[in-house]
Amino acid sequence: MANPKQLLTEISAGKFKPVYYFYGSEDYRISEAIKFVSHQFLPDEQFITNFRKIDGKKTKTGDILTELAMIPMLGEKQVFVITDFQSFRPKEIEKIISILKPVDPNRIVIFSSPSSKTPRKSSAFIRNITKEAVVVEFHKITKIETISLIQGKLKKENITIDHDAQEFLVDLLAGNRGAIETEVAKLIDFIGKDGNVELNDVKNLINGFQIFTVFEIADYVVTGQTSKVLQMLKQLIAEGNAPVMLTTLLQQHFTTLYLVRNGKPPIGNRGWMVSKFKTQAARYSNRQLENIIIQIAEADADLRRSGMPPAMTLEVLAMSLTGKQK
C-alpha cells in the first residue's frame, strides 16, 4: 500500500512499478494520477500509440489478455489502464495477473476502480490485489488543503475572498479536487483580476448550491413555515430544477438526518457535512423524520406517475410536511 504523496515521490524520481491499482473516494485525483504516471513513463511522441485505456466493464477477459500480449509498433514502452477492475471475478483476475509475469520493465499496467465502486479495505479483492500491485487509495483532500488550493489559485489573479464566502465554498466543494479546479476557475472568470469574492457570488455561481438550499427547507419544515417551503420549491423549479430531482434531494436529506440521528453514517460521500446534519437532526424526533420520509416518497411516486401537475404535487407536499410539524 502507498499514499498519493509516496507515489508522487517515486514517480518523480523515475522509479516505476510494473503494476498499480488506484481506487478511493476521489475520481479526479485517480484520473490525474493515471495521467501523471503515464506521461512520466512514456515519451511524448509515443503516448498516442503506446497508451491504451480499456473499459473493464465492457471488455471480455480474453480481449484484455490479447491486448496485454501485444508488442508496441513504435518504441518499447507501453502503458495499459484497465478501469472497473473490481468487476472481474477472481479467476479472471488471476488470468490477467498471470500474463503480466515475468515482469516487463517496459510495461506499466494500472488497474482502477471508480469511487462509486470502491471495495472495502477488508475485502478479499483488496487483500489479493495488494500482493500483486502497488495499491494507492485516493481520498478527498482535507479542509486545510482545500483552503490552501483556493487561496493559491485566487492569489495568482490578485483576487481576495470574504471569510463567509470561503467557508461556504469549502463546504460546497467537499474536498473534491475536480470540483475545486472547475468551480474556482469559474469564480476567477466571473470576478476578474484584482476583484473580491463575496458570499452571494459563491451562491450564484457554484454547482451544488441546491444541497444547501435543502438544508434551509428542512429548517422551515421543522418550524412549520409552509409559505417559505413552498416559495423555495417554486424558486428551485424556476431555476430549471426538475420536481423529481427536488423530491430526490429532499428524500436523501431527511433519510440522512434519520441515519445521523441514530448514529449511522450519512448517505453518499457526505461525511464532511456530519456536524451540520447532527445539528439539524437534533431538532427532529425519529417519528417526525419517519413521517416526513414517507410523505416525500408518496409525493415522488405521484410525480413519476404523472398524476396531478408537478407544481400542485409539491404544494401539497409543502403543506403536508409543515402541517405535521405545527
Protein Blocks (a to p, Z undefined) as FASTA:
>chain_A
ZZfklmmmmmmnopacfbdcdedjblklmmmmmmmmmmmmpcfklmmmmgccddfklpcf
klmmmmmmpccfbhjbdcdddehklmpcfklmmmmmmmmpccdfkbccdddddfklcccf
kbmklmmmmmmmccdddddddfklmmmmmmmmmmmnopacdfklmmmmmmmnnopaklmm
mmmmmmmmmnoghiacdfklmmmmmghklmmmmmmmmmmmmnopaklmmmmmmmmmmnop
afklmmmmmmmmmmmmmmmmnopacehjkklmmmmmmmmmmmpcfklmmmmmmmmmmmmm
mmmnopadfklmmmmmmmmmmmmmZZ
